[in-house]
Amino acid sequence: MSLLIIGGTGTLGRQIVKQALNEGYQVKCFTRNLRRALFLKSWGAELIDWKGKVALIEAAKIAKVQNFIFFSVLGASSNSSIPLIDLKLKISKLLETSAIPCTIYQCSGFFQGIINQYAIPVLENNTVWLLGKSNPIAYLDTQDAARAVISNLKNITPGTRTLALIGKKFWTSEEVVALCERLSGKEAKILYIPNIILGILRRFFRFFEFTWNISDRLQFSELNVSANAQKTTLQEVSWSSERLGLENYLQEYFGKIMKKLKETNYQQSQNNDISFL
């Protein structure tokens, strides 16, 4: 089977490309920046320039694509005021009326984003910025997500399926910080950003075209998702293997960091020893 993957350079996209290639699929990738995507070519994927999502869907109809896969956001329907999510909603609706066999995965969040947001600031005694009010997120390892997506390629059914691609547990920001504190042995410096301040910053950046991307990303922080409601109303993807838990993921990360720090401190102590013999 041949796969066409859009966004192959992204956090999840690159894992899906790698997993598909490992399982023997022929992979082609749409990409806006050929230079950034050169590593995909070295893996064995064929690169194609970006042409536009709508044009792609029309081309998929003509080519009689067997299964069109699209990644959206968990709780997207409740957050249409966010431009990037509104775009995903429009594409989802277009796919639902296109008569193309389609699977729409609704994702919550990935482990990899936690490192820069929580783990590194805690380790380096920097401030961890949290929202005054935020909803829990079902974080998932991108490698687990990629395996599930490729595995579910075998379950092609007519029409449109919407599946939740999420982790085993929903975590609040405070719970993630507490986990980082316990595993690192350090106390976090936490500062809360009032939601009203976040809204003011978002609207300010919206005034300038070159900062629209910042505004969109800030608005993602305002996602209004009822975790329990979303998990009970959406069908989850079929898991062929056990998902990695956030605690195990961070335990491995902090374990490697602590080992590296001990090795570095030991080498420095050896270099500082002066022999007079």
JOURQUI-V776098 format. One line per field, one symbol per residue. phi: phi as a letter, one per 40 degrees, with the letter a starting at -180 (. if undefined). psi: psi as a letter, one per 20 degrees, with the letter a starting at -180 (. if undefined). burial: I if it has 16 or more other C-alpha atoms within 10 Angstrom, else O. Layout:
phi->???
psi->???
burial->???
This chain:
phi->.bbbbbgcccdcdcccdccccccgccbbbcacbcccccccccchcccbccbhcccccccccccfdcabbbbbbcgdccbcccdccdccccccccccbcgcdabbcbbbabddccdccbccdcccfccccbccaaccbccaccccccccccccccccbcgbbbbcbbccacbcdcccccccccccgbcccbbcccdccccccccccccbccbdcccccccdccdbbcdccccccbccccccaccccccccccccccccccccccccccccccccbbbc
psi->qpppppkiirghghhggggghhjjqppqppqhohghjhhhhhhjqppqqpipgghgghhhghilphoppqpappjhhjliioghhhghgghghghhjijppqpopoqfrqhhihghhggghghjkrpopqqhoqqqpnqqphhgggggghhihimpqqappoqpnrrhqpprghhgghghgghijqpqopppoqhhgghggghghihphijhhggghhhhijpnpoghgghhhqpqqppirpqpqgghghggghggghgggggghghhhghipppj.
burial->OOIIIIIIIOOIIIIIIIIIIOOOIIIIIIIIOIOOIOOIOOOOIIIIOOOOOOOOIOOIOOOOOOIIIIIIIIIIOOIIOIIIIIOIIOIIOOIIOIOIIIIIIIIIIIIIOIOOOIIIIIIOOOOIOIIOOIIIIIIIIIIIIIIIIIIOOOOOOOOIOIIIIIIOOIIOIOOIIIIIIOIIOOOIOOOOOOIOOIOOOIIOIIOOOOOIOOIIOIIOIIIIIOIOOOIOOOOIIOOOOOIIIIOOOIIOOIOOOOOOOOOOOOOOOOOOOOOOO
